Amino acid sequence: MTPTKPTALLDTAAAHATAAVPIARPDDTADMVLKAMQGKTFDCASVIAVCNADRLAGLVTVERLLAADPQTPVRRIMDAKPPKVSSGTDQEHAAWLAVQHGEPGLAVVDARGRFVGVIPPQQLLRVLLEEHDEDMARLGGYLRRSAMAREASEENVPARLWHRLPWLGIGLLGVLGSAGLLAASEARLSANLAVAFFLPGIVYLAAAVGNQTQTLVIRGLSVGVGIRRVAGREALTGLLVGALLAVAMYGVVAVGWRDLTLATAVGLAVVAASTVATLVAMALPWLLQRAGKDPAFGSGPVATIIQDLMSISIYLGTVTLLLS
């Protein structure tokens, strides 16, 4: 039988698969397979592909083959449900699948289920090391290769300023916006100074909740976890965290200041600001990634100022609505 030739697809399972492996039929005996392997050279001989015509029936390791009775049919000692991937499967997913199943090799099949080849253990190890190097480079600065990470770490002062100042300039504009919001609410703040006491705390709590989400999202993106996989659970988490903080803040304000209306305003603002901060913290890294920008420089300053502006607006709006 002539196996299907693997298609050379960059960073996919097919790019690492080899058809130069021992191939047996389910009814072949262990002795027949071992004798057929003698005098031949294989790219990988640690695992034998068992095929019906051009279809993969299972895999058997050379260790099990050597330990079996010589007259035992291969179908009785093979793994009939081995881990296998399609030709276009991402190389990192393929490597981790093999590790999780404890196999020395991973079978690759095409879209029609025909046997393409086996990814040898040395290739699986190389893929894992490559992906580890890439992930570690991207975790710190979300950069695609270690060479880029080194370049960012070793760049000169003008380059560092060029990469950072534009984002901080956006933050400066946000600060001016915050000052404008507070100036517009000067009368309300002057009429009830207690309202101003809780503004820094609400801004801080929302930013802290957002920072936790942002860290989780960037780490996830750096190892291939898409935003869709975390968005729902993280949004619900932000809402619940905000609700718990709101209950605590309500109790403190109600007891300490004996103002139930102000306590309600503070509690509602905390819930809303924490939820919005969570959504902003998820959206910004994803948008910057889609735009080809580095979230290590952009997410922090931009997310912080958006979260602060939203927190101030939410709190002042809630206070105006309830205390007017």
C-alpha positions in Angstrom: 0.0 0.0 0.0 1.2 3.5 -0.9 0.2 6.0 1.8 -1.1 9.4 0.8 1.7 11.9 0.5 1.6 14.6 3.2 0.8 18.1 2.0 3.5 20.6 3.0 1.4 23.0 5.1 3.4 25.4 7.3 2.8 25.0 11.1 0.4 22.1 10.6 0.4 18.4 11.4 1.0 17.5 7.7 4.2 19.5 7.7 5.7 17.2 10.3 4.2 13.8 9.2 6.3 11.2 7.5 5.0 8.2 5.5 8.3 6.4 6.0 7.0 4.3 8.9 6.3 0.5 9.3 2.9 -0.3 8.0 1.0 -3.5 8.7 -2.4 -5.1 8.1 -4.7 -6.0 11.0 -4.3 -9.8 10.3 -0.5 -9.7 10.1 1.1 -11.5 13.0 3.7 -9.9 15.3 6.4 -12.1 13.8 5.4 -11.1 10.2 5.6 -7.4 11.0 9.0 -7.7 12.8 10.5 -9.7 9.9 9.1 -7.2 7.4 10.9 -4.4 9.2 14.3 -6.0 9.1 16.8 -4.5 6.7 14.7 -1.4 6.0 15.2 2.2 7.0 12.4 4.2 8.5 12.0 7.9 9.6 10.2 6.5 12.7 10.0 2.9 13.8 8.7 3.4 17.3 5.1 3.0 16.2 3.6 0.8 13.5 0.6 2.0 11.5 -2.0 -0.7 11.1 -4.1 0.0 7.9 -7.0 -1.5 6.0 -6.1 -0.6 2.4 -5.5 3.2 2.8 -7.5 3.6 6.0 -5.9 3.8 9.4 -7.1 0.9 11.7 -4.9 1.6 14.6 -1.4 2.0 16.0 0.9 -0.4 17.8 4.2 0.4 19.5 7.3 -1.6 18.8 7.5 -2.4 22.5 4.1 -4.2 22.4 5.0 -5.9 19.2 8.2 -7.3 20.7 6.4 -8.4 23.9 3.6 -10.2 22.1 3.5 -13.9 21.1 5.0 -14.2 17.5 1.7 -15.6 16.2 -0.5 -12.9 17.7 -2.4 -10.9 15.1 -1.6 -7.2 15.2 -5.3 -6.3 15.6 -5.3 -7.9 19.0 -2.4 -5.8 20.4 -2.9 -2.5 18.5 -4.6 0.6 19.8 -7.8 0.7 17.8 -8.6 4.2 18.8 -5.3 6.0 18.6 -5.0 9.8 18.8 -5.1 11.1 15.3 -5.4 14.5 13.6 -6.2 15.9 10.2 -3.6 17.2 7.9 -4.5 20.9 8.6 -4.4 20.6 12.4 -2.3 23.2 14.1 1.1 21.8 15.1 0.8 22.8 18.7 -2.6 21.1 19.1 -1.2 18.0 17.5 1.8 17.8 19.8 -0.2 18.3 22.9 -2.7 15.6 21.8 0.1 13.1 21.5 1.4 14.0 24.9 -2.0 13.7 26.6 -2.4 10.2 25.1 1.1 9.1 26.0 1.9 8.0 22.5 5.4 8.0 20.9 3.9 9.2 17.6 0.8 10.8 16.3 -1.2 9.5 13.2 -2.2 12.0 10.6 -5.1 11.4 8.2 -6.5 13.5 5.3 -10.0 15.0 4.9 -11.2 11.6 3.6 -9.8 9.6 6.5 -6.9 8.2 4.5 -3.6 7.5 6.2 -1.1 10.3 5.6 1.7 9.4 7.9 3.0 9.6 11.5 4.6 12.5 13.3 7.7 11.1 15.0 8.4 11.7 18.7 11.5 13.9 17.8 9.3 16.1 15.7 6.7 16.3 18.5 9.4 17.4 20.9 10.7 20.0 18.5 7.2 21.4 18.0 6.6 21.6 21.8 10.0 23.4 22.3 9.2 25.8 19.4 5.8 26.6 20.7 7.1 27.0 24.3 9.7 29.5 23.1 7.1 31.4 21.2 4.6 31.4 24.0 7.2 32.7 26.5 8.2 35.4 24.2 4.6 36.5 23.7 3.6 36.2 27.4 5.7 39.1 28.4 5.1 41.4 25.5 2.7 39.4 23.2 5.3 39.3 20.5 5.4 36.5 17.9 9.0 35.3 18.1 11.8 35.4 20.7 13.9 37.5 18.4 11.2 40.2 18.4 11.0 39.9 22.2 14.8 40.4 22.5 14.6 43.3 20.0 12.0 45.0 22.2 14.0 44.5 25.3 17.3 45.8 23.8 16.0 48.7 21.7 17.5 52.1 22.3 15.8 55.0 24.3 14.3 56.8 21.3 12.7 53.6 20.1 11.3 52.9 23.6 9.8 56.4 23.7 8.3 56.0 20.2 6.6 52.8 21.2 5.2 54.1 24.5 4.5 57.9 24.3 1.6 57.7 21.8 -0.4 55.4 24.1 0.4 57.6 27.1 -0.7 60.6 25.1 -4.1 59.0 24.7 -4.0 58.5 28.5 -3.3 62.2 28.9 -6.3 63.2 26.9 -8.3 60.9 29.1 -7.1 62.7 32.2 -8.2 66.0 30.7 -11.6 64.4 30.0 -11.8 63.2 33.6 -11.1 66.7 34.9 -13.9 68.0 32.6 -16.4 65.5 34.0 -15.5 66.5 37.6 -15.7 70.2 36.8 -19.1 69.7 35.3 -20.3 68.0 38.5 -18.7 70.6 40.8 -22.0 71.8 42.1 -23.1 68.3 43.0 -19.8 67.5 44.7 -19.9 70.8 46.7 -23.5 70.2 47.8 -22.6 66.8 49.3 -18.9 66.3 50.0 -19.6 62.7 50.9 -20.2 61.9 47.3 -16.6 62.8 46.5 -15.2 60.5 49.2 -16.1 57.3 47.3 -15.1 58.4 43.8 -11.4 57.3 44.1 -12.5 53.9 45.5 -14.9 53.2 42.8 -12.4 54.1 40.1 -9.8 51.9 41.8 -12.0 48.9 42.2 -13.2 49.0 38.6 -9.6 49.3 37.4 -8.5 46.4 39.6 -11.2 44.2 38.2 -10.3 45.2 34.7 -6.6 44.6 35.2 -7.3 41.0 36.3 -9.4 40.3 33.2 -6.8 42.0 31.0 -4.0 39.8 32.3 -6.0 36.7 31.8 -7.1 37.6 28.3 -3.5 38.5 27.1 -2.2 35.3 28.6 -4.9 33.3 26.8 -4.3 35.0 23.5 -0.6 34.3 23.8 -1.2 30.6 23.9 -3.9 30.5 21.3 -7.0 30.7 23.5 -9.5 32.8 21.5 -11.5 35.6 23.1 -14.8 33.7 22.4 -13.7 30.9 24.7 -13.4 33.2 27.7 -15.8 36.1 27.0 -19.0 34.7 28.5 -17.5 33.3 31.7 -15.3 36.4 32.2 -18.1 38.8 31.7 -20.2 36.9 34.2 -17.3 36.8 36.6 -16.9 40.6 36.4 -20.6 41.1 37.1 -20.5 38.8 40.1 -17.3 40.4 41.5 -18.9 43.8 41.1 -22.0 42.6 42.9 -20.0 41.3 45.8 -18.0 44.4 46.1 -21.2 46.5 45.8 -22.7 44.7 48.8 -19.6 45.4 50.9 -19.5 49.0 49.9 -23.3 49.4 50.5 -22.9 48.1 54.0 -19.9 50.4 54.7 -21.6 53.6 53.4 -25.0 52.8 55.0 -23.5 52.2 58.5 -20.7 54.7 58.4 -22.5 57.6 56.8 -26.1 56.6 57.5 -27.2 57.6 54.0 -29.1 54.8 52.3 -29.5 56.7 49.1 -25.8 57.4 48.8 -25.1 53.8 49.7 -27.4 52.7 46.9 -25.7 55.0 44.4 -22.2 53.7 45.4 -23.3 50.1 45.2 -24.9 50.4 41.8 -21.9 52.3 40.5 -19.6 49.6 41.7 -21.6 46.9 39.9 -21.8 48.8 36.7 -18.2 50.1 36.6 -16.8 46.6 37.3 -18.8 45.1 34.6 -17.9 47.7 32.0 -14.2 47.5 33.1 -14.3 43.8 32.4 -15.8 44.2 29.0 -13.2 46.9 28.1 -10.4 44.7 29.4 -11.5 41.9 27.1 -12.1 44.0 24.0 -9.0 46.1 23.9 -6.3 43.3 23.8 -8.3 41.6 21.1 -8.7 44.7 19.0 -5.1 45.6 19.3 -4.1 42.1 18.3 -6.4 42.3 15.3 -4.8 45.6 14.4 -1.3 44.2 14.6 -0.4 46.3 17.6 1.4 45.2 20.8 -1.0 45.1 23.7 1.9 45.2 26.1 2.2 48.9 25.3 -1.3 49.8 24.3 -3.7 47.8 26.5 -2.6 49.2 29.9 -2.8 53.0 29.2 -5.8 52.9 27.0 -7.8 50.5 29.0 -7.1 52.3 32.2 -8.2 55.7 31.0 -11.4 54.3 29.3 -12.2 52.4 32.5 -11.6 55.5 34.6 -13.8 57.7 32.4 -16.6 55.2 32.4 -16.4 54.7 36.2 -16.5 58.4 36.8 -19.4 58.9 34.4 -21.3 56.0 35.9 -20.9 57.1 39.4 -21.7 60.8 38.8 -24.7 59.8 36.6 -26.0 57.4 39.3 -25.5 60.1 42.1 -27.2 62.7 40.0 -30.2 60.4 39.3 -30.7 59.2 42.9 -29.7 62.3 44.9 -31.3 65.0 42.7 
